[in-house]
Amino acid sequence: MELKVIAYARNGHSDKFGIPRQSREESPILTRIVFEPEYSVPEALRGIEGYSHLWLIWGFSEGERLKVKGERGEWSPTVRPPRLGGNKRIGVFATRSPFRPNPLGLSSVRLVGIVENGKLSGISESRNPGIPKEKGSELIVSGADLMDGTPIYDIKPYLSFSDSHPDAQNGFAEETKDYRLVVRWDMIGLITDQSPTNHLLITYYSPTNNILLDGRVKDEMEYILSQDPRPAYQDDPEREYKLDYAGYTITFLVNRQEVIVKKLEKTSK
C-alpha cells in the first residue's frame, strides 16, 4: 500500500525536543495543516466546518531515520518510555513511541480555523498564526503534538458519540497525565505593548540582549515548558537545557517543580 502525503504540519516546533508528548485539548499551540497542491481544493473540505475536532493520521518525519540508526538497526518489540525514567521496558504496542514497525501517528485536534484561497475564517486575528500569501487550502488546529514539517496522510472527523470513551483505562500513562511544572522567567524586566494585530508584545530585556516577543508565542512557550520536556531520568537542578521554538532559543533549568527561564535568544540557525 502506498501512502500519499496530503499535507504538512507547520508550527514553531523546529526540533523534536519540546514537542508535547500527547495531543491535548488545553494546548494553546496552533498548527497550520498546509495541503499539497493536488489536495488543496475547497471541495475536499466541504462540510468540515461542521466539526469541532478532527483526527490526523501522520508519519513520524524522522521515523525511518530513527529505525535505521537505532541500536539494532530494526524495530524492537519493547521500548523505554521517557515518562517511566527511561529504564523500564514496555511493549511497543502499549506505547506511542516513534520506534515502531510502521512510523505512523494519530492525533485528536480541535479545528479552530479554515483558510481557503488565502482567506481565513473561524479564528480571530489575535490568534492568527500567519495567513499564507499564496492561494490554497489550510486548516488551523490546536492541540497537535507534531513537529514542523510532519507529513499528514489523512484527516477524518472526530465523532463524540463513537470516539469518546470516558471510562477508558490509561495504563501507565495515568500516573503522569496531570503532571505540570510552574514556569518562572528569570529576567530583569518586562515591558508590554500592543502590536498592529492586537497581539500582546513583550519586551524581554537583560544586560546582554533585548527581544520583542509576541504574547501568544510566550503563552505557547510556557505551555511547552510546563510539560517538562526533559527525559524523566534527568533531574539535575543545575543542568541547563536549550529548546528551540518559533525562531527563539530558550535556555532553562528545572528545580523541583519549577522551570526557570534563564535566557531567551533569537535562534541562530
URGIMO-V460435 format. One record per residue. N is the residue number from 0. SS is DSSP state (helix for helix, strand for strand, loop for the rest). D_LAST is the distance of its C-alpha to the last C-alpha in Angstrom with 1 decimal. Layout:
<<N:SS:D_LAST> <N:SS:D_LAST>>
This chain:
<<0:loop:37.2> <1:loop:34.2> <2:loop:31.7> <3:loop:30.2> <4:loop:26.9> <5:loop:28.1> <6:strand:24.9> <7:strand:21.3> <8:strand:20.0> <9:strand:17.4> <10:loop:16.3> <11:loop:13.6> <12:loop:13.5> <13:loop:10.3> <14:loop:11.5> <15:loop:15.2> <16:loop:15.6> <17:loop:17.1> <18:loop:18.5> <19:loop:22.2> <20:loop:24.6> <21:loop:26.9> <22:loop:27.2> <23:loop:29.0> <24:loop:31.1> <25:loop:30.1> <26:loop:26.3> <27:loop:25.1> <28:loop:21.9> <29:strand:22.3> <30:strand:21.2> <31:strand:21.9> <32:strand:23.8> <33:strand:23.3> <34:strand:26.1> <35:loop:26.2> <36:helix:28.5> <37:helix:31.4> <38:helix:31.5> <39:loop:30.4> <40:loop:34.0> <41:helix:35.6> <42:helix:38.5> <43:helix:36.4> <44:helix:35.6> <45:loop:39.1> <46:loop:40.4> <47:helix:37.1> <48:helix:37.4> <49:helix:40.3> <50:loop:38.2> <51:loop:36.3> <52:strand:34.4> <53:strand:33.1> <54:strand:32.4> <55:strand:29.2> <56:strand:29.6> <57:strand:26.2> <58:strand:24.7> <59:loop:22.4> <60:loop:19.6> <61:loop:19.2> <62:helix:22.9> <63:helix:24.1> <64:helix:21.6> <65:helix:22.5> <66:helix:26.2> <67:helix:26.1> <68:loop:24.3> <69:loop:26.3> <70:loop:28.8> <71:loop:31.7> <72:loop:29.9> <73:loop:31.6> <74:loop:32.0> <75:loop:33.7> <76:loop:36.4> <77:strand:35.2> <78:strand:31.8> <79:loop:30.9> <80:loop:29.8> <81:helix:27.4> <82:helix:29.6> <83:helix:32.5> <84:loop:30.9> <85:loop:29.8> <86:loop:33.3> <87:loop:35.5> <88:loop:35.6> <89:strand:36.2> <90:strand:37.1> <91:helix:34.2> <92:helix:36.2> <93:helix:36.6> <94:loop:32.8> <95:loop:29.9> <96:loop:27.9> <97:loop:25.5> <98:loop:27.5> <99:loop:30.2> <100:loop:32.4> <101:loop:30.9> <102:loop:27.4> <103:strand:28.4> <104:strand:27.8> <105:strand:29.8> <106:strand:28.9> <107:strand:31.2> <108:strand:29.6> <109:strand:31.0> <110:strand:31.2> <111:strand:30.5> <112:strand:30.0> <113:strand:30.7> <114:strand:29.3> <115:strand:31.6> <116:loop:31.1> <117:loop:28.5> <118:strand:31.0> <119:strand:30.2> <120:strand:33.0> <121:loop:33.5> <122:loop:30.9> <123:loop:31.0> <124:helix:28.7> <125:helix:27.7> <126:helix:25.9> <127:loop:24.6> <128:loop:21.1> <129:loop:20.9> <130:loop:23.6> <131:loop:22.6> <132:loop:24.2> <133:loop:25.4> <134:loop:28.5> <135:loop:28.5> <136:strand:29.0> <137:strand:26.8> <138:strand:27.6> <139:strand:26.1> <140:strand:26.6> <141:strand:26.2> <142:loop:26.2> <143:loop:24.2> <144:loop:22.6> <145:loop:20.2> <146:loop:16.6> <147:loop:14.9> <148:loop:16.3> <149:loop:19.3> <150:strand:22.3> <151:strand:25.4> <152:strand:28.8> <153:strand:31.3> <154:strand:32.0> <155:strand:35.3> <156:strand:37.0> <157:loop:37.4> <158:loop:41.2> <159:helix:42.2> <160:helix:45.7> <161:helix:44.6> <162:helix:41.0> <163:loop:41.6> <164:loop:43.3> <165:loop:43.7> <166:loop:45.7> <167:loop:43.2> <168:loop:42.5> <169:loop:39.0> <170:helix:39.5> <171:helix:37.5> <172:helix:34.9> <173:helix:37.6> <174:helix:37.1> <175:helix:33.6> <176:loop:33.5> <177:loop:33.9> <178:loop:31.7> <179:loop:29.8> <180:loop:28.4> <181:strand:28.7> <182:strand:25.6> <183:strand:25.9> <184:strand:23.6> <185:loop:24.3> <186:loop:24.0> <187:loop:26.3> <188:strand:26.6> <189:strand:25.9> <190:strand:26.9> <191:strand:27.4> <192:strand:27.9> <193:strand:28.1> <194:loop:25.8> <195:loop:27.5> <196:loop:27.1> <197:loop:28.7> <198:loop:25.7> <199:strand:25.9> <200:strand:23.5> <201:strand:22.8> <202:strand:21.9> <203:strand:20.6> <204:strand:21.6> <205:loop:22.1> <206:loop:23.1> <207:loop:19.5> <208:loop:17.6> <209:strand:18.7> <210:strand:16.9> <211:strand:18.5> <212:strand:18.2> <213:strand:20.0> <214:helix:22.7> <215:helix:22.3> <216:helix:18.7> <217:helix:20.1> <218:helix:22.9> <219:helix:20.6> <220:helix:18.7> <221:helix:22.1> <222:helix:23.3> <223:helix:20.6> <224:helix:21.2> <225:helix:24.9> <226:loop:24.9> <227:loop:23.9> <228:loop:21.0> <229:loop:22.0> <230:loop:24.1> <231:loop:27.7> <232:loop:28.6> <233:loop:26.3> <234:loop:28.2> <235:loop:27.5> <236:loop:27.6> <237:loop:25.9> <238:loop:22.9> <239:loop:19.6> <240:strand:17.1> <241:strand:13.5> <242:strand:12.7> <243:strand:9.9> <244:strand:11.7> <245:loop:11.8> <246:loop:8.7> <247:strand:9.8> <248:strand:9.9> <249:strand:13.6> <250:strand:15.5> <251:strand:19.0> <252:strand:22.1> <253:strand:25.1> <254:strand:28.6> <255:loop:31.3> <256:loop:30.9> <257:strand:28.4> <258:strand:24.6> <259:strand:23.8> <260:strand:20.5> <261:strand:20.0> <262:strand:16.8> <263:strand:14.6> <264:strand:11.5> <265:strand:9.1> <266:loop:5.7> <267:loop:3.8> <268:loop:0.0>>
